[in-house]
Amino acid sequence: MDKLISTDCHKMSAKILFQACACPPHPHSGALSAARAHRWLLRVAKAVTTNRRKPLMLIIHAHPRPSQSRVIKRLQEVLVAQPGAELRSLYELYPDFDIDVEAEQQALLRWQKIIWLTPVHWYSVPAMMKHWIDQVLALGWAYGHGGEALRGKTCWWVCSAGGTDPAYALREMHRRPFQDYVSPVEQTARFCGMNWWSPFVVHGAHDITEQELLQASATLEQRCEEFLTAALPEGTAP
Ligand SMILES: Cc1cc2nc3c(=O)[nH]c(=O)nc-3n(C[C@H](O)[C@H](O)[C@H](O)COP(=O)(O)O)c2cc1C
């Protein structure tokens, strides 16, 4: 049982186990009956298997030159290693930019936690990601009359930027704090009714050392855990 739980430690199975341990002893035997314990174990196994099959977060990945990527590639490795992550690499899926809108919308409908994983290009997302936003977050589906599909989901931008953190400031190279450039991306998600999770940014991506990259990966792993376990807002379907 320890092995089962440690391989996929989800809240549901933990709750069932907790109930099993907290349950009063059998009135006649004075102990937990074998049949009852067996039933609980079956429920635990079912919960664990179900959770393993069900992706917990959808990663929309857009990098125009993945073979040349160093930073996003490493961040991607961290994210896809999480149990239950579904990855959609847009430049691979749609080399001709002909996005299957229905497939993308269906993917979004499946999961509550959504990650946009991209490098920063011209103070925004790369062209394919912008095209995906234009096509997929459609009127009447994502916003406007009847556009409720994304309401209550949580969105997180995980990105890399060539510019260093100090260079994103008044009187420096990029003239504004990085958050100013985040705002249009954030507002896009919010306009569709999604909750916004503070972005994870790796600055100075061109000169980052291996040690710094390892540190960034470790921090991302921790933040990802928080992202995945954060409670959904009231009234949101799991
Ligand atoms: C077309 C293009 C535009 C870019 N624009 C920006 C920018 O606006 N701000 C910035 O900090 N870095 C910018 N960069 C640098 C990228 O963010 C950087 O190359 C990337 O984050 C490195 O990640 P990777 O190792 O995964 O490719 C740009 C790079 C390219 C190719």
The ligand as an ORCA input file, in Angstrom:
! r2SCAN-3c Opt
* xyz 0 1
  C      12.017     37.069    -32.129
  C      12.549     37.184    -30.735
  C      12.060     38.189    -29.913
  C      12.518     38.289    -28.604
  N      12.003     39.276    -27.806
  C      12.403     39.365    -26.505
  C      11.829     40.354    -25.646
  O      10.961     41.121    -26.018
  N      12.266     40.403    -24.369
  C      13.231     39.546    -23.880
  O      13.568     39.656    -22.699
  N      13.767     38.599    -24.686
  C      13.386     38.484    -25.972
  N      13.898     37.512    -26.783
  C      14.844     36.543    -26.216
  C      14.107     35.277    -25.847
  O      13.178     35.514    -24.835
  C      15.110     34.212    -25.437
  O      15.842     33.888    -26.595
  C      14.464     32.964    -24.889
  O      13.763     33.248    -23.714
  C      15.516     31.909    -24.600
  O      14.854     30.716    -24.208
  P      15.238     29.311    -24.879
  O      16.610     28.947    -24.398
  O      14.193     28.345    -24.414
  O      15.180     29.518    -26.367
  C      13.485     37.391    -28.107
  C      13.985     36.409    -28.955
  C      13.520     36.299    -30.244
  C      14.053     35.213    -31.136
*
